[in-house]
Each structure stands twice: as structure tokens, then as C-alpha cells.
């Protein structure tokens, strides 16, 4: 991964691999009946090549990709 990519949450706080984030609004997960509720904490995120997305594992969903505009650093 390139060092030029800076990943920021919805508040502009810089994110890095292994951080914990919180969901700031209810999100329906495509392809499942799961909804990630506002305030859900997601631990151990992984950064991607896209500065607007992170990879993570939520409570019932593995291999989830979330947009950083719906997250804030916990």
C-alpha cells in the first residue's frame, strides 16, 4: 500500500490499521438481513487502497467494506 493515502473518518480524524471505529448511522448490509446500528463499535479495521473505504469484521458479517463517511474513531 502506498504511504500517500491518508484515511480519515467523518470528523477528519486520521485512521490507521488496527483502530476501532463507531458507526454514526444505521447501515443496512447489502446481501444480508443485518443492520449495523448507530453506535456499533468495530474493532481492528484494515485500510484499503481506497482512502474512502476500510475493511472490517462486524458482529455477524465477515469481510465487510465500509465507507469512512459513516464512521468515527472510537
Chimera marker file (.cmm) of the C-alpha trace (Angstrom):
<marker_set name="trace">
<marker id="1" x="0.000" y="0.000" z="0.000" r="1" g="1" b="0" radius="0.5"/>
<marker id="2" x="1.177" y="3.491" z="-0.780" r="1" g="1" b="0" radius="0.5"/>
<marker id="3" x="2.138" y="5.860" z="2.039" r="1" g="1" b="0" radius="0.5"/>
<marker id="4" x="0.449" y="8.716" z="0.146" r="1" g="1" b="0" radius="0.5"/>
<marker id="5" x="-3.055" y="7.577" z="1.121" r="1" g="1" b="0" radius="0.5"/>
<marker id="6" x="-4.448" y="9.271" z="4.230" r="1" g="1" b="0" radius="0.5"/>
<marker id="7" x="-7.654" y="7.698" z="5.533" r="1" g="1" b="0" radius="0.5"/>
<marker id="8" x="-9.883" y="9.949" z="7.640" r="1" g="1" b="0" radius="0.5"/>
<marker id="9" x="-13.180" y="9.359" z="9.434" r="1" g="1" b="0" radius="0.5"/>
<marker id="10" x="-16.280" y="11.568" z="9.172" r="1" g="1" b="0" radius="0.5"/>
<marker id="11" x="-14.766" y="14.081" z="11.639" r="1" g="1" b="0" radius="0.5"/>
<marker id="12" x="-11.426" y="14.311" z="9.826" r="1" g="1" b="0" radius="0.5"/>
<marker id="13" x="-9.532" y="12.184" z="12.365" r="1" g="1" b="0" radius="0.5"/>
<marker id="14" x="-6.803" y="10.058" z="10.797" r="1" g="1" b="0" radius="0.5"/>
<marker id="15" x="-7.378" y="6.277" z="10.864" r="1" g="1" b="0" radius="0.5"/>
<marker id="16" x="-4.757" y="3.530" z="10.813" r="1" g="1" b="0" radius="0.5"/>
<marker id="17" x="-4.703" y="-0.284" z="10.722" r="1" g="1" b="0" radius="0.5"/>
<marker id="18" x="-5.997" y="-1.836" z="13.945" r="1" g="1" b="0" radius="0.5"/>
<marker id="19" x="-8.056" y="1.177" z="15.070" r="1" g="1" b="0" radius="0.5"/>
<marker id="20" x="-11.560" y="0.874" z="16.489" r="1" g="1" b="0" radius="0.5"/>
<marker id="21" x="-14.387" y="2.875" z="14.915" r="1" g="1" b="0" radius="0.5"/>
<marker id="22" x="-18.056" y="3.526" z="15.640" r="1" g="1" b="0" radius="0.5"/>
<marker id="23" x="-20.910" y="3.611" z="13.117" r="1" g="1" b="0" radius="0.5"/>
<marker id="24" x="-22.593" y="7.058" z="13.105" r="1" g="1" b="0" radius="0.5"/>
<marker id="25" x="-25.869" y="5.996" z="11.451" r="1" g="1" b="0" radius="0.5"/>
<marker id="26" x="-27.814" y="2.766" z="10.916" r="1" g="1" b="0" radius="0.5"/>
<marker id="27" x="-26.422" y="0.910" z="7.909" r="1" g="1" b="0" radius="0.5"/>
<marker id="28" x="-28.115" y="-1.953" z="6.076" r="1" g="1" b="0" radius="0.5"/>
<marker id="29" x="-25.603" y="-4.541" z="4.909" r="1" g="1" b="0" radius="0.5"/>
<marker id="30" x="-26.200" y="-5.468" z="1.266" r="1" g="1" b="0" radius="0.5"/>
<marker id="31" x="-26.899" y="-9.144" z="0.652" r="1" g="1" b="0" radius="0.5"/>
<marker id="32" x="-27.880" y="-9.845" z="4.274" r="1" g="1" b="0" radius="0.5"/>
<marker id="33" x="-30.715" y="-9.064" z="6.666" r="1" g="1" b="0" radius="0.5"/>
<marker id="34" x="-28.245" y="-7.470" z="9.102" r="1" g="1" b="0" radius="0.5"/>
<marker id="35" x="-28.398" y="-3.776" z="10.021" r="1" g="1" b="0" radius="0.5"/>
<marker id="36" x="-25.418" y="-2.214" z="11.775" r="1" g="1" b="0" radius="0.5"/>
<marker id="37" x="-26.963" y="0.040" z="14.418" r="1" g="1" b="0" radius="0.5"/>
<marker id="38" x="-25.727" y="3.549" z="15.198" r="1" g="1" b="0" radius="0.5"/>
<marker id="39" x="-23.032" y="3.394" z="17.870" r="1" g="1" b="0" radius="0.5"/>
<marker id="40" x="-21.849" y="-0.117" z="16.950" r="1" g="1" b="0" radius="0.5"/>
<marker id="41" x="-18.120" y="-0.411" z="17.658" r="1" g="1" b="0" radius="0.5"/>
<marker id="42" x="-15.984" y="-2.197" z="15.091" r="1" g="1" b="0" radius="0.5"/>
<marker id="43" x="-12.516" y="-3.218" z="16.209" r="1" g="1" b="0" radius="0.5"/>
<marker id="44" x="-9.317" y="-3.938" z="14.321" r="1" g="1" b="0" radius="0.5"/>
<marker id="45" x="-10.039" y="-2.236" z="10.993" r="1" g="1" b="0" radius="0.5"/>
<marker id="46" x="-7.843" y="-2.694" z="7.924" r="1" g="1" b="0" radius="0.5"/>
<marker id="47" x="-7.099" y="0.089" z="5.468" r="1" g="1" b="0" radius="0.5"/>
<marker id="48" x="-7.571" y="-0.451" z="1.736" r="1" g="1" b="0" radius="0.5"/>
<marker id="49" x="-6.075" y="1.171" z="-1.362" r="1" g="1" b="0" radius="0.5"/>
<marker id="50" x="-9.128" y="3.464" z="-1.413" r="1" g="1" b="0" radius="0.5"/>
<marker id="51" x="-8.980" y="6.331" z="1.090" r="1" g="1" b="0" radius="0.5"/>
<marker id="52" x="-12.793" y="6.332" z="1.412" r="1" g="1" b="0" radius="0.5"/>
<marker id="53" x="-13.134" y="2.664" z="2.427" r="1" g="1" b="0" radius="0.5"/>
<marker id="54" x="-11.966" y="0.331" z="5.187" r="1" g="1" b="0" radius="0.5"/>
<marker id="55" x="-12.261" y="-3.443" z="5.609" r="1" g="1" b="0" radius="0.5"/>
<marker id="56" x="-13.509" y="-4.967" z="8.846" r="1" g="1" b="0" radius="0.5"/>
<marker id="57" x="-15.381" y="-7.799" z="10.502" r="1" g="1" b="0" radius="0.5"/>
<marker id="58" x="-18.621" y="-6.823" z="12.251" r="1" g="1" b="0" radius="0.5"/>
<marker id="59" x="-20.520" y="-8.937" z="14.762" r="1" g="1" b="0" radius="0.5"/>
<marker id="60" x="-22.356" y="-11.149" z="12.238" r="1" g="1" b="0" radius="0.5"/>
<marker id="61" x="-20.688" y="-10.156" z="8.972" r="1" g="1" b="0" radius="0.5"/>
<marker id="62" x="-17.134" y="-11.052" z="7.942" r="1" g="1" b="0" radius="0.5"/>
<marker id="63" x="-15.166" y="-9.296" z="5.213" r="1" g="1" b="0" radius="0.5"/>
<marker id="64" x="-17.223" y="-6.111" z="5.334" r="1" g="1" b="0" radius="0.5"/>
<marker id="65" x="-16.170" y="-2.957" z="3.455" r="1" g="1" b="0" radius="0.5"/>
<marker id="66" x="-17.445" y="0.302" z="4.935" r="1" g="1" b="0" radius="0.5"/>
<marker id="67" x="-17.232" y="3.884" z="3.716" r="1" g="1" b="0" radius="0.5"/>
<marker id="68" x="-15.355" y="6.156" z="6.107" r="1" g="1" b="0" radius="0.5"/>
<marker id="69" x="-18.048" y="8.862" z="5.869" r="1" g="1" b="0" radius="0.5"/>
<marker id="70" x="-20.257" y="6.658" z="8.116" r="1" g="1" b="0" radius="0.5"/>
<marker id="71" x="-17.570" y="6.091" z="10.762" r="1" g="1" b="0" radius="0.5"/>
<marker id="72" x="-15.884" y="7.943" z="13.606" r="1" g="1" b="0" radius="0.5"/>
<marker id="73" x="-12.806" y="6.902" z="15.551" r="1" g="1" b="0" radius="0.5"/>
<marker id="74" x="-13.682" y="5.346" z="18.903" r="1" g="1" b="0" radius="0.5"/>
<link id1="1" id2="2" r="1" g="1" b="0" radius="0.2"/>
<link id1="2" id2="3" r="1" g="1" b="0" radius="0.2"/>
<link id1="3" id2="4" r="1" g="1" b="0" radius="0.2"/>
<link id1="4" id2="5" r="1" g="1" b="0" radius="0.2"/>
<link id1="5" id2="6" r="1" g="1" b="0" radius="0.2"/>
<link id1="6" id2="7" r="1" g="1" b="0" radius="0.2"/>
<link id1="7" id2="8" r="1" g="1" b="0" radius="0.2"/>
<link id1="8" id2="9" r="1" g="1" b="0" radius="0.2"/>
<link id1="9" id2="10" r="1" g="1" b="0" radius="0.2"/>
<link id1="10" id2="11" r="1" g="1" b="0" radius="0.2"/>
<link id1="11" id2="12" r="1" g="1" b="0" radius="0.2"/>
<link id1="12" id2="13" r="1" g="1" b="0" radius="0.2"/>
<link id1="13" id2="14" r="1" g="1" b="0" radius="0.2"/>
<link id1="14" id2="15" r="1" g="1" b="0" radius="0.2"/>
<link id1="15" id2="16" r="1" g="1" b="0" radius="0.2"/>
<link id1="16" id2="17" r="1" g="1" b="0" radius="0.2"/>
<link id1="17" id2="18" r="1" g="1" b="0" radius="0.2"/>
<link id1="18" id2="19" r="1" g="1" b="0" radius="0.2"/>
<link id1="19" id2="20" r="1" g="1" b="0" radius="0.2"/>
<link id1="20" id2="21" r="1" g="1" b="0" radius="0.2"/>
<link id1="21" id2="22" r="1" g="1" b="0" radius="0.2"/>
<link id1="22" id2="23" r="1" g="1" b="0" radius="0.2"/>
<link id1="23" id2="24" r="1" g="1" b="0" radius="0.2"/>
<link id1="24" id2="25" r="1" g="1" b="0" radius="0.2"/>
<link id1="25" id2="26" r="1" g="1" b="0" radius="0.2"/>
<link id1="26" id2="27" r="1" g="1" b="0" radius="0.2"/>
<link id1="27" id2="28" r="1" g="1" b="0" radius="0.2"/>
<link id1="28" id2="29" r="1" g="1" b="0" radius="0.2"/>
<link id1="29" id2="30" r="1" g="1" b="0" radius="0.2"/>
<link id1="30" id2="31" r="1" g="1" b="0" radius="0.2"/>
<link id1="31" id2="32" r="1" g="1" b="0" radius="0.2"/>
<link id1="32" id2="33" r="1" g="1" b="0" radius="0.2"/>
<link id1="33" id2="34" r="1" g="1" b="0" radius="0.2"/>
<link id1="34" id2="35" r="1" g="1" b="0" radius="0.2"/>
<link id1="35" id2="36" r="1" g="1" b="0" radius="0.2"/>
<link id1="36" id2="37" r="1" g="1" b="0" radius="0.2"/>
<link id1="37" id2="38" r="1" g="1" b="0" radius="0.2"/>
<link id1="38" id2="39" r="1" g="1" b="0" radius="0.2"/>
<link id1="39" id2="40" r="1" g="1" b="0" radius="0.2"/>
<link id1="40" id2="41" r="1" g="1" b="0" radius="0.2"/>
<link id1="41" id2="42" r="1" g="1" b="0" radius="0.2"/>
<link id1="42" id2="43" r="1" g="1" b="0" radius="0.2"/>
<link id1="43" id2="44" r="1" g="1" b="0" radius="0.2"/>
<link id1="44" id2="45" r="1" g="1" b="0" radius="0.2"/>
<link id1="45" id2="46" r="1" g="1" b="0" radius="0.2"/>
<link id1="46" id2="47" r="1" g="1" b="0" radius="0.2"/>
<link id1="47" id2="48" r="1" g="1" b="0" radius="0.2"/>
<link id1="48" id2="49" r="1" g="1" b="0" radius="0.2"/>
<link id1="49" id2="50" r="1" g="1" b="0" radius="0.2"/>
<link id1="50" id2="51" r="1" g="1" b="0" radius="0.2"/>
<link id1="51" id2="52" r="1" g="1" b="0" radius="0.2"/>
<link id1="52" id2="53" r="1" g="1" b="0" radius="0.2"/>
<link id1="53" id2="54" r="1" g="1" b="0" radius="0.2"/>
<link id1="54" id2="55" r="1" g="1" b="0" radius="0.2"/>
<link id1="55" id2="56" r="1" g="1" b="0" radius="0.2"/>
<link id1="56" id2="57" r="1" g="1" b="0" radius="0.2"/>
<link id1="57" id2="58" r="1" g="1" b="0" radius="0.2"/>
<link id1="58" id2="59" r="1" g="1" b="0" radius="0.2"/>
<link id1="59" id2="60" r="1" g="1" b="0" radius="0.2"/>
<link id1="60" id2="61" r="1" g="1" b="0" radius="0.2"/>
<link id1="61" id2="62" r="1" g="1" b="0" radius="0.2"/>
<link id1="62" id2="63" r="1" g="1" b="0" radius="0.2"/>
<link id1="63" id2="64" r="1" g="1" b="0" radius="0.2"/>
<link id1="64" id2="65" r="1" g="1" b="0" radius="0.2"/>
<link id1="65" id2="66" r="1" g="1" b="0" radius="0.2"/>
<link id1="66" id2="67" r="1" g="1" b="0" radius="0.2"/>
<link id1="67" id2="68" r="1" g="1" b="0" radius="0.2"/>
<link id1="68" id2="69" r="1" g="1" b="0" radius="0.2"/>
<link id1="69" id2="70" r="1" g="1" b="0" radius="0.2"/>
<link id1="70" id2="71" r="1" g="1" b="0" radius="0.2"/>
<link id1="71" id2="72" r="1" g="1" b="0" radius="0.2"/>
<link id1="72" id2="73" r="1" g="1" b="0" radius="0.2"/>
<link id1="73" id2="74" r="1" g="1" b="0" radius="0.2"/>
</marker_set>
